[in-house]
């Protein structure tokens, strides 16, 4: 078998593995808009570099029919590729978005790192929240003046954001009072040059007028923008991404 045949076989096996991992990343771990805004594309580049480039390229470099120790070389290449691929896939998996948390007029996408390293708590079990991951939740803040003050003071004293108040997580609903009363003043976006461009593109894509939509701040690890909802139906339309205009 020639060097290029060995390279082709290794590349074919790697491609089959790549398809499985690509499905997990695109459809399970970073579904929909999260692939673009919260690291899915970056994760795919890591997996592609390790799976489709590293292993097959090393095989191409070392393969020589009849070479002494060739089997050992190929075994070491396979082990190296597996170790790197496992490590890269683990990082992509751990950094996947677990929850989209709404609080005080803004959405934030939280991962394992946000809970464990930033908030200092265990990763919450969100299986009771309806829907697929990432789970959409709302932090229900106590409504009484004293109760709300105590609630906020508790998290400030623990140096934690309210986004990590998992005991107050509720399934997100556009009908919840604490959501409907916090829509962003559209002038906040319009007063930014990139905001005007983004809004023009938004209307060109989704139609209607600005009065048809309500926008809420959305922050992820890599991008910042606004999440748009239809005023009449409460339907979540998508992200008004300002990062694309910088």
PENOR-V102305 format. One record per run of one state. SS is the DSSP state (~ for helix, > for strand, _ for the rest). FROM is the first residue (numbers start at 0). TO is the last residue. If there is no record, write none. Layout:
# PENOR-V102305
SS_FROM_TO ; SS_FROM_TO
This chain:
# PENOR-V102305
__0_1 ; ~_2_28 ; __29_32 ; ~_33_36 ; __37_38 ; ~_39_61 ; __62_68 ; ~_69_93 ; __94_97 ; >_98_102 ; __103_104 ; >_105_109 ; __110_110 ; ~_111_117 ; __118_133 ; >_134_138 ; __139_143 ; ~_144_156 ; __157_160 ; ~_161_163 ; __164_164 ; ~_165_167 ; >_168_170 ; __171_175 ; ~_176_179 ; __180_184 ; ~_185_189 ; __190_191 ; ~_192_205 ; __206_208 ; ~_209_211 ; >_212_218 ; __219_222 ; >_223_229 ; __230_234 ; >_235_240 ; __241_241 ; ~_242_244 ; __245_245
